[in-house]
Amino acid sequence: MNSSVALITGASSGIGYAAALAFARHGTNVVAAARRSERLAELEQAINNLPEPHGAVLTVRADVQKAEDMQQAVEQAIRRFGRLDILVANAGIGQRGSLIDSSWHDIETVLRTNIDGVLHSLRAAVPAMRRSGGGQIILISSVMSSMPAPHAATYAASKAFISNLAASLRLELEADNIGVTNLLVGQTHTEFAQKRLGKSGRVASRLPTMAAEQVADAIVRAADRRQKTVVLRWLDRLIMLGNTLTPGLMGRIARRLYK
């Protein structure tokens, strides 16, 4: 058991849900933030049913698109646990479709969730982490962050923002003893593909998917070891290498996959 406290956004499903369970098993107290109250209630029960000892859980209904929601989530965490040590900025959404022809609502939702949502989470959490003496921030990016991605340009660009943000923020917060991890995730078996805006469903159906629990375990390790950059699978490393060495080829592959 430990007294660390982790705030996880997008905790009602997928990677966020699995990460909340993984941290609780690890003995970390969890503040689980998401919009769906019924899913948060399920998560709370699942954590409370874990074999003892395990971390405690506080669920908070919050929308990362709203700065005031994230400020309130952090305030509730401090009132309950007295500190904040870890932020997992996980909440995100995908979008598939032509940049020019897709609805502006879909594009704006991606930007407000994947970019504004992370910034709101950071600006709420970092002052509390400073008061706690430091900690670790886990930013959930994607192997698509460096990929030319026709028909998925908005999502890929949002993840490129996250990866660049991680590198810059790491330098800003070094003096505060706050580390920043850039976690680059490949295809994972969650609701993400079904919830994708525009054209939903899996894209590369022949490529293997990871379990959300595998990503969650990597998140806990990254927080423990204060890792800077994490890529989970050799396949994802090959994809990222291809993005660097043969961007034209990778762009043509992406165009076929996402069209």
N, C-alpha and C positions, 0 to 999 in steps of 0.2 A: 504494500500500500504506500501511496505517497500523497502529498497534499497539493499537487499541481492541479490547475484548473484549465480545461480546454473549452473554448467556444468554437462550435462547428456550425457553419451555415449550410443550408440545404440538407438538413439532417433527417428529413422525413422519408427519404428513399435513397436507394443506390449507394454510392460511395459514402455520402454523408452519414446515412443510417449505419452502414457497416463500420465506419470510423468511430462513431459514438460507442458502439458495442465494444470495439477493440480497445479504445482508451479506457472504458469502464473496467474491462477485464484486467487491464494493466494497472488498475488502482487509481487512475486519474479521475477526478471529478469532472463531469461533463455538463456543459450548457449547450443544449441542442436547440437551434433556432431554425424555424421554417414557417411556411404559411399554412400548412394543413394540420389543423389541430388534432384531427382523428388519428393521423399517422404519428404525430408526436406522442399521443397517448399510448399507442401501440409500442413505440420505442421505449417509453418510460417503463411500461410493464416488462418488456423484454430485458431491460437492464436490471430492474429489481428482481427478476427471476434468475439472474446469473448466480452461479455458485459463489458463496462468500469466501474470501473478502472481495469486494469490488467497489469501484468508485460510485459516488452518488450522482444523481442526475437532476437537472433543472431544465424543464422544457419551456421555451419562450416562443410564442407566436410572433413572427417578425417577417417583414418583407425587405430584402436587402436593397431594393430600389428606393427605399425611404430612409434617409439619414437618421430621422428621429427614431425609427424602429430599432436601428442598430445601436444608437446611443442608449435607448431603454434596455436593450438586451444586455449590454455591458453593465449598466447600473444594477440590473437584477442579479447579474453574476457576482458583483462586488457585495451586494447586500447579503446574498446567500453564502458565499464562500470566502469573501474578504480579499480576493486577489484574482488576477488573471495572468496565466503563464503561456498559453498556447492559443493561437488563432488558426483555424483551418478554413480558409476562404474557398469553400467548395461550391456554393450555389452557382448554377450556370444553366444555360439552355442553348440548344443548337438551332440552326436554320439552314434549310436547303432550298435553293432556287436562284434564279437570275438576280443579280444585284440590281439591275435596271428595272426589271418587271415585277419583282416581289413587292408585296404590300409594305408600305412604310411602317405600319404597325408592327409587323414581324421584325423588320430590321431594327427599329427603335427598341423593341423589347429585348433583343439580344444585346444591344449596346448598353442599355440601362441595367440589365442584369449582370452581364459578364464583365463590364467595365465599371459603371457607376456603383454596382453592388459591392465589388471588391474594394473600391475606394472608400465607400461609406463604412464598410467593415473595418478597414485599416484605421481610418481616422477616429473611429469610436474606440477601438481596442488598444492601440499603441499607447495612449496616455496612461491607461490602467496598467499595461505591462511595464511601463517605465516605473510606475509607483511600486510594482511588485519586484523590481530589481532586474528585470530582463525577461527573456523567454524566446519562443520560436514561432515564426509565422510560416505556415504552409500555404503556398499559392498553387492552385490546381490549374495547370496549363495543359497542353496537348501536343502530341507529336505533329499535329497539323499547324503548329505555330510557325514553322519555317517552310511549310509546303505551299507552292502555288495552288490555289484551290478554287478553280472556276465552279460556280454554282454552290460554293460554300464559303465565299469570300468574306462575308461579314463575320461568321464564326471564327474562321482562321485568323482574321485580322484582330479579333478580340483576344485571342489566345497569344498572338504575337505581342500585343500590348502587355499581357500578364507576364510573359517571360522577360521582356525588357524591363518591366516594372520591378520584378524580383531582383534583377542584377543591380539596378539603380538604388532601390530601397535598402538592399543589403549594406551598401556603403553609407547611406544616410543614418542607419540605425546601429551601426557597429559600435559607436561610443556608448550606446544605451544598453549594451549586452543583449541585443535582440537580433537573433539570426533570421535569415529568410531562405526558405527552401523553394526552389522551382521544381515542381513535380510534373513531369511530362507524361501524360497518360495516353495509352493507345486504346483500341476498341475494348470496351468493358461491357459485361452482360448486366445491364440495368434498364430502367425505363427510358433512358436518355433518347434512344433512337425512336421510340414510339411517341415521345413528347416533343420531338424536334418540330419546329415551326416550318411551314411550307410543305414540302414533301417528306413525310415521316418514313420510318422504317430503317433497317440496317442497310448500309451502303456496300461495304465489302463483305458480302455474305460468305465468301470462301475463306476469308482470313479468320484465324482463331480469336476468340474473345477471352478476356480475363474475367475472373470472378471479382465482384466488388470487394470481397473479403481480402483478396490478394493486394488490392490497392490500399485498403484500410491498414493492413499490417505494415505496408511500406510507409504510410503516413506516420504511424506510431514510431517506427524506427527512425524516420527522418527527424521527428521531434526529439527523440532520445539522443541521437548522434549529431544533431545540428548540421545535417547535410545541406549542401548548397544546391546541388542539382541531382535529381533522381529520374532515371529512365528504367522502367521495370523489366522489359523483356528484350532479348537479342533482336527480335523482329522489329521492335520499335526503334532500336538503335540503327538497324539497317535502313529503315524508312527515313530517319533523320539524316543519315549519311547520304542517301540518295537525294534528299532535298538540297543538300549542300553541293554535291559533286555533279549531279545531273538534274537540275531543276526543270529543264525543258521536258525531259522524259517523265519526271514525276508529275508535272503539270498535265501532260497528255493522259496519263493514267487516271489522275484525279478527275479530269473532264469526263472520261468515260464512266467512272464510278458514280459521280454525283449528278450527272445530267438527268 
